[in-house]
Amino acid sequence: MRFQIEKRGGQRLTVRPEFTHVGEHRIIGSSEWTGAEGRREVRYQVLTIENDQIVDMQGCGTLRDAERFARRATR
């Protein structure tokens, strides 16, 4: 990660994570940051939790995709 930051000019990243509880065992996590070019980037992950541990993580490109996956996975 350090290499990628230095490659992009060594700018500091400000990451703003957010988490939304979906269903009994699912959480949607999102991370937002500003890239070196000044472009806002957001990534979404659907986490499945069992016994206080992450047992599965699915990356999604949009919040809508993450919500759809979380709903489908809880059925």
Secondary structure by P-SEA (a helix, b strand, c coil): caaaaaaacccccbbbbbbbbccccbbbbbbbbbccccbbbbbbbbbbbccccccbbbbbccaaaaaaaaaaaac
